């Protein structure tokens, strides 16, 4: 009897322990930011930023978490650069001025994203 109860639990846990691009995409919603604004999340996978575009308000922050299995950057056209983000590392930027901020990965130039600050 005990083995039967353990098997379904083990299968459930195995399904939650995915790697690479198998992450739950629902965790990208906003959260309160300690500076008074809102903090938005962008996931970095091995070939993309998700979401690739975000619209936020002045004073809000965005954090990028590398869910991939290799290093990436968050490099903005305005010169702001996260440096090399290894797997599971995070980078945060607070946006204090309205505008459109384009960014890319230095290591993988086809990876592009945009932050629109209103």
C-alpha distances in whole Angstrom, upper triangle without the diagonal:
4,5,5,7,9,10,12,13,15,16,18,19,21,22,24,25,28,31,35,36,32,33,32,36,36,36,40,41,44,43,46,48,50,53,53,52,49,47,46,44,44,42,43,41,43,45,46,46,44,45,48,51,50,53,53,56,58,56,53,51,49,46,45,42,42,38,40,40,43,46,48,51,52,55,58,61,62,62,59,56,53,53,50,47,44,41,39,43,44,48,49,53,54,57,60,62,62,62,60,58,57,55,54,52,55,53,52,55,53,51,53,52,54,54,56,57,59
4,5,5,6,9,11,11,12,15,16,17,18,21,22,23,26,29,33,34,30,30,30,34,34,34,38,39,42,41,43,46,47,50,50,50,47,44,44,41,42,39,40,39,40,43,43,43,41,43,46,49,48,51,51,53,56,54,50,48,46,44,43,39,39,36,37,37,41,43,45,48,49,53,55,58,60,59,56,53,50,50,47,44,41,38,36,40,41,45,46,50,51,54,57,59,59,59,58,56,55,53,51,50,52,50,49,52,51,48,50,50,52,52,54,55,57
4,5,5,6,9,10,10,12,14,15,16,18,20,21,23,27,30,31,28,29,29,33,33,33,37,39,41,41,44,45,47,50,50,50,46,44,43,40,40,38,39,37,38,41,41,42,40,42,45,47,47,50,50,53,55,53,50,48,45,43,41,38,37,34,35,35,38,41,43,46,47,51,53,57,58,57,54,52,48,48,46,42,39,36,35,38,40,44,45,49,51,53,57,59,59,58,56,55,53,51,50,48,50,48,47,50,49,46,48,48,50,51,53,54,56
4,5,5,7,9,10,11,13,15,16,17,19,21,23,26,30,31,27,28,28,31,31,32,36,37,40,40,43,45,47,50,50,49,46,43,42,39,40,37,38,36,38,40,41,41,39,41,44,46,46,48,49,52,54,53,49,47,45,42,41,38,37,34,35,35,39,42,43,46,47,51,53,56,58,57,54,52,48,49,46,43,40,36,35,39,40,44,45,49,50,53,56,58,58,57,55,54,53,51,49,47,50,48,47,50,48,46,48,47,49,50,52,53,55
4,6,6,7,9,11,11,13,15,16,18,19,22,25,29,30,26,26,26,29,29,30,33,35,37,37,40,42,43,47,47,46,43,41,39,37,38,35,37,35,37,39,39,39,37,39,42,44,44,46,46,49,51,50,46,44,42,40,39,36,35,32,34,34,38,40,42,44,45,49,51,54,56,55,52,50,46,47,44,41,38,35,33,37,38,41,43,46,48,50,53,55,55,55,53,52,51,49,48,46,49,47,46,49,47,44,46,46,48,47,50,51,53
4,6,5,6,9,10,11,12,14,16,16,19,23,26,27,24,24,24,28,28,28,32,33,36,36,38,40,42,45,45,45,41,39,38,35,36,33,34,32,34,37,37,37,35,37,40,42,42,45,45,48,50,48,45,43,40,38,36,33,33,29,31,31,34,37,39,42,43,46,49,52,54,53,50,47,44,44,41,38,35,32,30,34,35,39,41,44,46,48,51,54,54,54,51,50,49,47,45,43,46,44,43,46,45,42,44,43,46,46,48,49,51
4,5,5,6,9,10,10,12,14,15,18,21,25,25,22,23,23,27,27,28,31,33,36,36,39,41,43,46,46,45,42,39,38,35,35,32,33,31,32,35,35,36,34,36,39,41,41,44,45,48,50,48,45,43,40,38,36,33,32,28,30,29,33,36,38,41,42,46,48,51,53,52,49,47,43,44,41,37,35,31,30,34,35,39,40,44,46,48,51,53,53,53,51,49,48,45,44,42,45,42,41,44,43,40,42,42,45,45,47,49,51
4,5,5,6,9,10,11,13,15,17,20,24,24,20,21,21,24,24,25,29,30,33,34,37,39,41,44,44,42,39,37,35,33,33,30,31,30,31,33,34,34,32,33,37,39,39,41,42,45,47,46,42,40,38,36,34,31,31,27,29,29,33,36,37,40,40,44,46,49,51,51,48,45,42,43,40,37,34,30,29,33,34,37,39,42,44,46,49,51,51,50,48,47,46,44,42,41,44,42,40,43,41,39,41,40,42,43,45,46,48
4,5,5,6,9,10,11,13,15,19,22,23,19,19,19,23,23,23,27,28,31,31,34,36,38,41,41,40,37,34,33,30,31,28,30,28,30,32,33,32,30,32,35,37,37,40,40,43,45,44,40,38,36,33,32,29,29,25,27,27,31,34,35,38,38,42,44,48,49,48,45,43,40,40,38,34,32,28,26,30,31,35,36,39,41,44,47,49,49,49,47,45,44,42,41,39,42,40,39,42,40,38,39,39,41,41,43,44,46
4,5,5,6,9,10,11,13,17,20,21,18,18,19,23,23,24,27,29,32,32,35,36,38,41,42,40,37,35,33,30,30,27,28,27,28,31,31,31,30,32,35,37,37,40,40,43,45,44,40,38,35,33,31,28,27,24,25,25,29,31,33,36,37,41,43,46,48,47,44,42,38,39,36,32,30,26,25,29,30,34,36,39,41,43,47,49,49,48,46,44,43,41,39,37,40,38,37,40,39,36,38,38,40,40,43,44,47
4,5,5,6,9,10,12,15,19,19,16,17,17,21,22,23,26,28,31,31,35,36,38,42,42,40,37,34,32,29,29,26,27,25,26,29,29,30,28,30,33,35,35,38,39,42,45,43,40,37,35,32,30,27,27,23,24,24,28,31,32,35,36,40,42,45,47,46,44,41,38,38,36,32,30,26,25,29,30,34,35,39,41,43,46,48,48,47,45,43,42,40,38,36,39,37,35,38,37,34,36,36,39,39,42,43,45
4,5,5,7,9,11,15,18,18,15,15,15,18,19,19,23,25,28,28,31,33,35,38,38,37,33,31,29,27,27,24,25,24,26,28,28,28,26,27,31,33,33,36,36,39,42,40,37,34,32,30,28,25,25,21,23,24,27,30,31,34,34,38,40,43,45,45,42,39,36,37,34,31,29,25,23,27,28,31,33,36,38,40,43,45,45,44,42,41,40,38,36,35,38,36,35,37,36,33,35,34,36,36,39,40,42
4,5,5,6,9,13,16,17,14,14,14,18,18,18,22,24,27,27,30,31,33,36,37,35,32,29,28,25,25,22,24,22,24,26,27,27,25,27,30,32,32,35,35,38,40,39,35,33,30,28,26,23,23,19,21,21,25,27,29,31,32,36,38,42,43,42,39,37,34,34,32,28,26,22,20,24,25,29,31,34,36,38,42,44,44,43,41,39,38,36,35,33,36,34,33,36,34,32,34,33,35,35,38,39,41
4,5,5,7,11,14,15,12,13,14,18,19,19,23,25,28,28,32,33,35,38,38,37,33,31,29,26,25,22,23,21,22,24,25,26,24,26,29,32,32,35,36,39,41,40,36,34,31,28,26,23,22,18,19,19,23,26,27,30,32,35,38,41,43,42,39,36,33,33,31,27,25,21,20,24,25,29,31,34,37,39,42,44,44,43,41,39,38,35,33,32,34,32,31,34,32,30,32,32,35,35,38,40,42
4,6,6,10,13,13,10,11,11,15,16,17,20,23,26,27,30,32,34,37,37,35,32,29,27,24,23,20,21,19,21,23,23,24,22,24,26,29,29,33,33,37,39,38,34,32,29,27,25,22,21,17,18,19,23,26,27,29,30,34,36,39,41,40,38,35,32,33,30,27,25,21,20,24,25,28,30,33,35,37,41,42,42,41,39,37,35,33,32,30,33,31,30,32,31,28,30,30,32,33,35,37,39
4,6,9,12,12,9,9,9,13,14,14,17,20,23,23,26,28,30,33,33,32,28,25,24,21,20,18,19,17,19,22,22,22,20,22,25,27,27,30,31,34,36,35,31,29,26,23,22,19,18,15,17,18,21,24,25,27,28,32,34,37,39,38,35,33,30,30,28,24,22,19,17,21,22,25,27,30,32,34,37,39,39,38,36,34,33,31,30,28,31,30,28,31,30,27,29,28,30,30,33,35,37
4,7,10,11,9,9,10,14,16,16,18,21,24,24,27,28,30,33,34,32,29,26,24,21,20,17,18,16,18,20,21,21,20,22,25,27,28,31,31,34,36,35,31,29,26,23,21,18,17,13,14,15,19,21,23,25,26,30,33,36,38,37,34,31,28,28,26,22,20,16,15,19,20,24,26,29,32,34,37,39,39,39,36,34,33,30,29,27,29,27,27,30,28,26,28,28,30,31,33,35,38
4,7,8,5,7,9,13,15,15,17,21,24,24,28,29,31,34,34,32,29,26,23,20,19,15,16,13,15,17,18,19,17,20,22,25,26,29,30,34,36,35,31,28,25,22,20,16,15,11,12,13,16,19,20,23,25,28,31,34,36,35,32,30,27,27,24,21,19,15,14,18,20,23,25,28,31,33,36,38,38,37,34,32,31,28,26,24,27,25,24,27,25,23,25,25,28,29,32,34,36
4,6,6,7,10,13,16,16,17,21,23,24,28,28,30,33,34,32,28,25,23,19,17,14,13,11,11,14,15,16,16,19,21,24,25,28,29,33,34,33,30,27,23,20,18,14,12,9,9,9,13,16,17,20,22,25,28,31,33,32,29,27,24,24,21,18,15,12,12,15,17,21,23,26,29,31,35,36,36,35,32,30,28,25,23,21,24,21,20,23,22,20,22,23,26,27,30,32,35
4,6,7,11,12,16,15,16,20,23,24,27,27,30,32,33,31,27,24,21,17,15,11,10,7,8,11,12,13,13,16,18,21,22,26,27,31,32,32,28,25,22,19,16,13,10,7,6,7,10,13,14,17,19,22,25,28,30,29,27,24,21,21,18,15,14,10,11,14,16,19,22,24,27,29,33,34,34,32,30,27,25,22,20,18,20,18,17,20,19,16,19,20,23,24,28,30,33
4,6,9,9,13,14,14,18,21,23,26,27,29,31,32,29,26,23,20,16,14,10,9,6,8,10,10,11,11,13,15,18,20,24,25,29,31,30,27,24,21,18,15,13,11,8,7,10,12,15,15,18,19,22,24,27,29,29,27,24,22,22,20,17,16,13,13,16,17,19,21,24,27,28,32,33,32,31,28,25,23,21,19,18,20,19,17,19,17,15,17,18,21,22,25,28,31
4,7,9,12,13,14,18,21,23,26,27,30,32,32,30,26,23,20,17,15,12,12,10,12,13,14,14,13,15,18,21,22,25,26,30,32,32,28,25,22,20,17,15,13,10,10,12,15,18,18,21,22,25,27,30,32,32,29,27,24,25,23,20,18,15,14,18,19,21,23,26,28,30,33,35,34,33,30,28,26,24,22,21,24,22,20,23,21,19,21,21,23,25,27,30,32
4,6,9,9,11,14,17,19,22,23,26,28,29,26,23,20,17,14,13,10,11,9,12,14,13,13,11,13,16,19,19,23,24,27,29,28,25,22,19,17,14,12,11,8,10,13,16,17,17,20,20,24,25,29,30,30,27,25,22,24,21,18,17,13,12,15,16,19,20,23,25,27,31,32,31,31,28,26,25,23,21,20,24,22,21,23,21,18,20,19,22,22,25,27,30
4,6,7,9,12,15,17,20,22,25,27,27,25,21,19,16,13,13,10,13,12,15,17,15,14,12,13,16,18,18,21,22,25,28,27,23,21,19,17,15,13,14,11,13,16,19,20,20,22,21,25,26,30,31,31,28,27,24,26,24,20,20,16,15,17,17,20,21,23,25,26,30,31,31,30,28,26,25,24,23,22,26,25,23,25,23,20,21,20,22,22,24,26,28
4,6,7,9,13,15,19,20,24,25,25,23,19,16,13,11,10,8,11,11,15,15,13,12,8,9,13,15,15,18,19,22,25,25,21,19,16,15,13,12,13,11,14,17,19,20,19,20,19,23,24,27,28,29,26,25,23,25,23,20,20,17,16,17,17,18,19,21,23,24,27,28,27,27,24,23,22,21,21,21,24,24,22,23,21,18,18,17,18,19,21,23,25
4,6,7,11,13,17,19,22,24,23,21,17,15,12,11,11,11,14,15,18,19,16,14,11,11,15,16,15,17,18,21,24,23,20,18,16,15,15,14,16,14,17,20,22,23,22,23,21,25,25,28,30,30,27,26,24,26,25,22,22,20,17,19,18,19,19,21,22,23,27,28,27,27,25,24,24,23,23,23,27,27,25,26,24,21,21,19,20,19,21,22,24
4,6,9,10,14,16,19,21,21,18,15,12,10,8,9,9,13,14,18,19,16,14,11,11,15,16,14,17,17,20,22,21,17,16,13,12,12,11,14,12,16,19,21,21,20,21,20,23,24,27,28,28,25,24,22,24,23,20,20,17,15,16,15,16,16,18,19,21,24,26,25,26,24,23,23,22,22,22,26,26,24,26,24,21,21,18,19,18,20,21,23
4,7,9,13,14,17,19,19,16,12,10,7,5,6,7,11,13,17,17,14,11,8,8,12,12,11,13,13,16,19,18,14,13,10,10,10,10,13,12,16,19,21,20,19,19,17,20,21,24,25,25,22,21,19,22,22,18,19,17,15,16,13,14,14,16,17,18,21,23,22,22,20,19,19,18,19,20,23,24,22,23,22,18,18,15,15,14,16,17,19
4,7,10,12,16,17,17,14,10,9,6,7,9,11,15,17,21,21,18,15,12,11,14,13,11,12,12,14,17,17,13,12,11,11,12,13,16,16,19,23,24,24,22,21,19,22,22,25,26,27,24,23,21,24,24,21,23,21,18,19,16,16,15,16,16,17,20,22,21,21,20,20,20,20,21,22,26,27,25,26,25,21,20,17,17,15,16,17,18
4,7,9,13,14,13,10,6,5,5,7,10,13,16,19,23,23,20,16,14,13,15,14,11,11,10,12,14,13,10,9,9,10,13,14,17,18,21,25,26,25,23,22,19,22,21,24,24,25,22,22,21,24,24,21,23,22,19,19,16,15,13,14,14,15,17,19,19,20,19,19,20,20,22,23,26,28,27,27,26,22,21,18,17,14,15,15,16
4,6,10,12,11,9,6,5,7,9,12,15,18,21,25,25,22,19,17,16,18,17,14,14,12,13,15,13,10,10,10,11,14,15,18,19,22,26,27,25,24,23,20,23,23,26,26,26,23,23,21,24,25,22,23,22,19,18,15,15,13,14,13,15,17,20,20,22,22,21,23,22,24,25,28,29,29,29,29,25,24,20,19,17,18,17,18
4,7,9,7,6,5,6,9,11,15,18,21,24,28,28,25,22,20,19,21,20,16,16,13,13,14,12,9,9,11,12,16,17,21,22,25,28,29,28,26,24,22,24,24,27,26,27,23,24,22,25,26,23,25,24,21,20,17,16,14,14,13,15,16,19,20,22,22,22,24,24,26,27,30,31,31,31,31,27,26,22,21,18,19,17,18
4,5,6,5,5,5,9,11,15,17,20,24,27,28,25,21,20,19,21,19,16,16,13,12,12,9,7,7,9,11,14,16,20,21,25,28,28,26,24,22,20,22,21,24,23,24,20,21,19,22,24,21,24,23,20,18,15,14,11,11,9,12,13,17,18,20,21,20,22,22,24,25,27,29,29,30,30,26,25,21,20,17,18,16,17
4,5,7,8,9,12,15,18,20,23,26,29,30,28,24,23,23,24,23,20,19,16,15,14,11,10,10,12,13,17,18,22,24,27,29,30,27,26,24,22,24,23,26,25,25,21,22,20,23,25,23,25,25,22,19,16,15,12,13,11,14,14,18,20,22,23,22,25,24,26,27,29,31,32,32,33,29,27,24,23,20,21,18,20
4,6,8,9,13,16,19,21,24,27,30,31,28,24,24,23,24,22,19,18,15,13,12,8,8,9,12,14,17,19,23,25,28,31,31,28,26,24,21,23,22,24,22,23,19,21,20,23,25,23,26,26,23,21,18,16,12,11,9,11,11,15,17,20,21,20,23,23,26,27,29,31,32,32,32,29,27,24,22,18,19,16,17
4,7,9,13,16,19,22,25,29,32,32,29,25,24,23,24,22,19,17,14,12,11,8,8,10,13,15,19,21,25,27,30,33,33,31,28,26,23,25,24,26,24,25,22,23,22,26,28,26,28,28,26,23,20,18,15,14,11,12,12,15,17,20,21,21,24,24,27,29,31,33,33,33,34,30,28,25,22,19,19,16,16
4,7,10,13,16,20,22,26,29,29,26,22,21,20,21,19,15,13,10,8,8,5,5,7,10,13,17,19,23,25,28,31,31,29,26,24,21,23,21,24,22,23,20,22,21,24,26,24,27,27,24,22,19,17,13,12,9,10,10,13,14,17,18,18,21,22,24,26,29,31,31,30,31,27,25,21,19,15,15,12,13
4,6,10,13,17,20,23,26,26,23,19,18,16,18,16,13,12,8,8,10,8,5,6,8,11,14,16,20,22,25,28,28,27,24,22,19,22,20,23,22,23,20,21,20,23,25,23,25,24,22,20,17,15,12,12,10,11,12,15,15,17,18,17,20,20,23,24,27,29,29,28,28,25,23,19,17,14,14,12,13
4,7,10,13,16,19,23,23,20,16,15,14,16,15,11,12,9,10,11,9,6,5,5,7,11,13,16,18,21,24,25,23,21,19,16,19,18,21,21,21,18,18,17,20,21,19,21,21,18,16,13,12,9,9,8,10,13,15,16,17,17,16,18,18,20,21,24,26,25,26,26,22,20,17,16,13,14,13,15
4,7,10,13,17,20,20,17,13,11,10,12,11,8,9,8,10,12,11,8,6,5,6,9,11,14,16,19,22,23,21,19,17,15,17,17,20,20,21,18,18,16,20,20,18,20,19,17,16,12,12,9,10,10,11,14,16,16,17,16,15,16,16,18,19,22,24,23,23,23,19,17,14,13,10,12,12,14
4,7,10,13,16,17,14,10,9,9,11,11,9,11,11,14,16,15,11,9,6,5,6,8,11,12,15,19,19,18,16,15,13,16,16,20,20,21,18,17,15,18,18,15,17,16,14,13,10,10,9,11,12,13,17,19,18,18,17,15,16,15,16,17,20,21,20,21,20,16,15,13,13,11,14,14,17
4,7,10,13,13,10,6,5,6,8,9,8,12,12,16,17,17,13,11,7,6,5,7,9,10,12,16,16,15,13,13,11,14,14,18,19,19,16,15,13,16,16,13,15,14,13,12,10,10,10,11,13,14,18,19,19,18,16,14,14,12,13,13,17,18,17,17,17,13,12,10,11,10,13,15,18
4,6,10,11,8,6,5,7,9,11,12,15,16,19,21,20,17,14,10,8,6,5,6,7,9,13,13,13,11,12,11,15,16,19,21,21,18,16,14,16,15,12,13,11,10,11,9,11,12,14,17,18,22,23,23,22,19,17,16,14,13,13,16,16,15,17,16,12,12,11,13,14,17,19,22
4,7,8,6,5,6,9,9,12,14,17,18,22,23,22,19,16,12,10,7,6,5,6,6,10,10,10,8,9,9,13,15,18,20,20,17,15,13,14,12,10,11,9,9,10,9,11,13,15,18,19,23,24,24,22,20,17,15,13,11,10,13,13,12,14,13,9,11,11,13,14,18,20,23
4,6,5,6,8,10,11,15,16,20,22,25,26,26,23,20,16,14,10,9,6,5,4,8,9,10,9,11,12,15,18,21,23,22,20,18,16,16,14,12,11,9,11,12,12,14,17,19,22,23,27,28,27,26,23,20,18,15,13,11,14,13,11,14,13,10,12,13,16,17,21,23,27
4,6,9,11,13,13,17,19,23,25,28,29,29,26,23,19,17,13,12,8,8,5,7,7,9,8,11,13,16,19,21,24,23,21,18,17,16,14,12,11,10,12,14,15,16,19,21,24,25,29,30,29,27,24,22,19,16,13,11,13,11,9,12,11,9,12,14,18,20,23,26,29
4,7,10,12,11,15,18,21,24,27,28,29,26,23,19,18,14,13,11,11,8,10,10,11,9,12,13,15,17,19,22,22,21,18,17,17,15,14,14,13,15,16,17,17,20,21,24,25,28,29,28,26,22,20,17,14,11,10,12,11,8,10,8,6,10,12,16,18,21,24,28
4,6,8,7,11,14,18,20,23,25,25,22,20,16,15,12,12,10,10,9,12,12,12,10,11,11,14,15,17,20,20,19,17,16,17,16,14,15,14,15,16,15,16,17,19,21,22,25,25,25,22,19,17,14,12,10,9,13,12,9,10,8,5,7,9,12,15,18,21,24
4,6,5,8,11,14,16,20,21,22,19,16,12,11,8,10,9,10,10,14,14,13,10,11,9,12,13,16,18,19,17,15,14,16,15,13,15,14,14,14,13,13,14,15,18,18,22,22,21,20,16,14,12,10,9,9,13,13,11,12,10,7,7,7,10,12,15,18,21
3,5,8,9,13,15,19,21,21,18,16,12,12,9,10,11,10,12,15,16,16,13,14,13,15,16,19,21,21,19,18,17,19,18,16,17,15,15,16,14,14,15,16,18,19,22,23,22,20,17,16,14,13,12,13,17,17,15,15,14,10,10,9,11,12,15,17,20
4,5,7,10,13,17,19,20,16,15,11,12,10,12,13,13,15,18,19,18,16,15,13,16,16,18,20,21,19,19,18,20,20,18,19,18,17,18,15,15,15,16,17,17,21,21,20,18,15,14,13,13,13,14,18,19,17,17,15,11,10,8,9,10,12,15,18
4,7,11,13,17,19,20,17,15,12,13,11,13,14,15,15,19,18,18,14,14,12,14,13,15,18,19,17,17,17,19,19,17,19,19,19,18,16,16,16,16,17,17,20,20,18,16,13,12,10,10,10,12,16,17,14,14,12,9,7,5,6,8,11,14,17
4,7,10,14,16,17,15,14,11,13,12,15,16,17,19,22,22,21,17,16,13,14,13,15,17,19,17,17,17,20,21,19,22,21,21,20,18,16,16,15,16,14,18,17,15,13,10,10,9,10,12,14,18,19,17,16,14,12,9,6,5,6,8,11,13
4,6,10,13,14,11,11,9,11,12,15,17,18,20,24,23,22,19,17,14,16,14,16,17,19,17,18,18,21,22,20,23,22,21,20,17,16,14,13,13,12,15,15,13,12,10,10,11,12,14,17,20,22,20,19,18,15,12,8,7,5,6,8,11
4,7,10,12,10,11,10,13,15,18,20,22,24,27,27,25,22,20,17,18,16,17,17,20,18,20,20,23,25,23,26,25,24,23,20,18,16,14,13,11,13,13,10,10,9,10,12,14,17,20,23,25,23,22,21,18,15,11,9,6,5,6,7
4,7,9,6,8,9,12,14,18,21,22,25,28,28,26,23,21,17,18,16,18,18,20,18,19,19,23,25,23,26,26,24,22,19,17,14,12,10,9,11,11,9,10,10,11,14,15,18,21,24,26,25,24,23,20,17,14,11,7,6,5,6
4,6,6,9,11,14,17,20,24,25,28,31,31,29,26,23,20,20,18,19,18,21,19,21,21,25,27,25,28,28,26,25,21,19,15,13,10,8,9,9,8,10,11,13,16,18,21,24,26,29,28,27,27,24,21,17,14,10,8,5,5
4,6,9,11,15,18,21,24,27,29,32,31,29,26,23,19,20,17,18,17,19,17,19,20,24,26,25,28,29,27,25,21,18,15,12,9,6,5,6,6,9,11,12,16,18,21,24,26,29,29,27,28,25,22,18,15,11,10,6,6
4,7,10,13,17,20,23,26,28,31,31,28,25,22,19,20,18,19,17,19,16,19,19,22,25,24,27,27,25,23,19,16,13,10,6,5,5,8,9,12,14,14,17,19,22,24,26,29,29,28,28,25,23,19,16,13,12,9,10
4,7,10,14,17,20,22,25,28,28,26,23,20,17,18,17,19,18,19,16,18,17,21,23,21,24,24,22,20,16,14,11,9,6,6,8,10,11,13,14,13,16,17,20,22,24,27,27,26,26,23,20,17,14,11,11,8,10
4,7,10,13,17,19,22,25,24,22,19,17,14,16,15,18,16,17,14,15,14,18,19,18,21,21,19,16,13,10,7,5,4,6,9,11,13,14,14,13,15,15,18,19,22,24,24,23,24,20,18,15,14,10,12,10,13
4,7,10,13,16,18,21,21,19,16,14,11,13,13,16,16,16,13,13,12,16,17,15,18,18,16,14,10,8,6,6,6,8,12,14,14,14,14,12,13,13,15,16,19,21,20,20,21,17,15,12,11,9,11,11,14
4,7,10,12,15,18,18,16,14,12,10,13,14,17,17,17,14,13,10,14,14,12,14,14,12,10,7,5,4,6,9,11,15,17,18,18,17,14,15,13,14,15,18,19,19,20,20,16,15,13,13,11,14,14,18
4,7,9,12,15,14,12,10,9,8,11,13,17,17,17,14,12,9,12,12,9,11,11,10,8,5,5,6,9,12,14,17,19,20,19,17,14,14,12,12,12,15,16,16,17,17,13,13,11,12,12,15,16,20
4,6,9,12,12,11,10,10,10,14,16,20,21,20,17,14,11,13,12,8,9,8,6,6,4,7,9,12,15,17,21,23,23,23,21,18,17,15,14,13,16,16,16,18,18,14,15,14,16,15,19,20,23
4,5,8,8,8,7,9,10,14,16,20,21,20,17,15,11,12,10,7,7,5,5,6,6,9,12,15,18,20,24,25,26,25,22,19,18,15,14,12,14,13,13,16,16,13,14,14,17,17,21,22,26
4,7,9,10,10,12,13,17,20,23,25,24,21,18,15,16,14,10,9,6,6,8,9,12,15,18,21,23,27,28,28,27,25,22,21,18,16,14,17,16,15,18,17,14,16,16,19,19,23,25,28
4,6,8,8,12,14,17,20,23,25,24,21,18,16,16,13,10,8,6,8,10,12,14,17,20,23,25,29,30,30,29,26,23,21,18,15,13,15,13,12,16,15,13,15,16,19,21,24,26,30
4,7,9,13,16,19,22,25,27,25,23,20,17,16,13,11,8,6,9,11,14,16,20,22,26,28,32,33,33,32,29,26,24,20,17,14,16,13,13,17,17,15,18,19,23,24,28,30,33
4,7,10,14,16,20,22,25,23,21,17,15,13,10,9,6,6,10,11,13,15,19,21,25,27,30,31,32,30,27,24,22,18,15,12,13,10,11,14,15,13,16,18,21,23,27,29,33
4,7,11,13,16,19,21,19,17,14,11,10,6,5,4,6,10,9,11,13,16,18,22,24,27,29,29,28,25,22,19,16,13,9,10,8,10,13,15,13,15,17,20,21,25,27,30
4,7,9,13,16,18,16,14,11,9,8,6,5,7,8,11,10,11,11,14,16,19,21,24,25,26,24,21,18,16,12,9,6,7,6,7,10,12,9,11,13,16,17,21,23,27
4,6,9,12,14,12,11,7,6,6,5,6,9,11,13,11,10,9,12,13,17,18,21,22,23,21,18,15,13,9,7,5,6,7,9,10,12,10,11,11,14,15,19,20,24
4,7,10,12,10,8,6,5,7,8,8,12,13,14,12,10,8,10,10,13,14,18,18,19,17,15,11,10,6,6,5,8,10,10,11,12,10,9,9,11,12,15,17,21
4,7,9,7,6,4,6,8,10,11,14,17,18,15,14,11,12,11,14,14,17,18,18,16,14,10,8,5,5,6,7,10,11,10,12,10,9,10,11,12,15,17,21
4,5,5,5,6,9,11,13,14,18,20,20,18,16,13,13,11,13,12,15,14,15,13,10,7,6,4,7,9,10,13,14,12,14,12,10,9,9,10,13,14,18
4,5,7,9,12,14,16,18,21,23,24,22,19,16,16,14,16,14,16,15,15,12,10,7,6,6,8,11,11,15,15,12,14,13,11,11,10,11,13,15,18
4,6,9,12,14,17,19,22,25,25,22,20,16,16,13,14,12,13,12,13,11,10,8,8,9,11,14,14,18,18,16,18,17,14,13,12,12,14,14,17
4,6,10,11,15,16,20,23,23,20,18,15,15,13,14,14,15,15,16,15,14,10,10,9,11,13,12,16,17,15,18,17,15,15,14,14,16,17,20
4,7,9,13,14,18,20,20,17,15,11,11,9,11,11,13,14,15,14,13,10,10,9,11,12,12,16,17,16,18,16,14,14,13,13,15,15,19
4,6,9,10,14,17,17,14,13,9,10,10,13,14,16,17,19,17,16,12,12,9,10,10,9,12,14,14,17,14,14,13,14,14,17,18,21
4,6,7,11,13,14,10,9,6,8,9,13,14,17,19,20,19,18,14,14,11,11,10,10,12,14,15,17,15,14,14,15,15,18,19,22
4,6,10,13,14,11,11,9,12,13,16,18,21,22,24,22,21,17,16,13,12,10,9,11,13,15,17,15,16,16,18,18,22,22,26
4,6,10,12,9,10,10,13,15,19,20,24,25,26,25,23,19,18,14,12,9,9,9,12,14,16,14,16,17,19,20,23,24,28
4,7,8,6,7,8,11,14,18,20,23,25,26,25,23,19,18,14,13,10,11,11,13,15,17,14,15,16,18,19,22,24,27
4,6,6,9,11,14,17,21,23,27,28,29,28,26,23,21,18,16,12,13,12,14,17,18,16,18,19,21,22,26,27,30
4,6,9,12,15,18,22,24,28,30,30,29,27,24,22,19,17,14,16,14,15,18,19,16,18,19,21,22,26,27,31
4,7,10,13,17,20,23,26,28,29,29,27,24,23,20,18,16,18,17,18,20,21,18,19,19,21,22,25,26,29
4,7,10,14,17,20,23,26,27,26,25,21,21,18,17,15,16,16,17,20,21,17,19,18,20,20,23,24,28
4,7,10,14,16,20,22,23,23,22,19,18,16,15,14,16,17,18,19,20,17,17,16,17,17,20,21,24
4,7,10,13,16,19,20,20,19,16,16,13,14,13,15,16,17,18,20,16,16,15,15,14,18,18,21
4,7,10,13,16,17,18,17,14,15,13,15,15,17,19,20,20,21,18,17,15,15,13,16,15,18
4,6,9,12,14,14,14,11,13,12,14,15,17,20,20,20,22,18,16,14,13,11,13,12,15
4,6,9,11,13,14,12,15,14,17,19,21,23,24,23,24,21,19,16,14,11,12,10,13
4,6,8,9,10,9,13,14,17,19,21,24,24,23,24,21,18,15,12,9,10,7,10
4,7,10,12,12,15,17,20,22,24,27,27,26,27,24,21,18,16,12,12,9,10
4,6,9,10,14,16,20,22,24,27,27,25,26,24,21,18,14,11,10,7,8
4,7,9,13,16,19,22,24,28,27,25,25,23,20,17,13,10,8,5,5
4,6,10,13,17,20,22,25,24,22,22,20,17,14,10,8,6,5,7
4,6,10,14,17,19,22,21,19,19,17,13,10,7,6,4,6,9
4,7,10,14,16,19,18,16,16,14,11,8,6,5,6,8,11
4,7,11,13,16,15,12,13,11,7,6,4,6,9,11,14
4,7,9,12,12,10,11,9,6,5,6,8,11,14,17
4,6,9,8,6,7,6,4,6,9,11,15,17,21
4,5,5,5,8,6,7,9,12,14,18,20,24
4,6,6,9,9,10,12,15,17,21,23,26
4,6,9,9,11,14,17,20,23,26,29
4,6,6,9,12,16,18,22,25,28
4,5,7,11,14,17,20,23,26
4,6,10,13,17,19,23,26
4,7,11,14,17,20,24
4,7,11,14,17,20
4,7,10,13,17
4,6,10,13
4,6,10
4,6
4
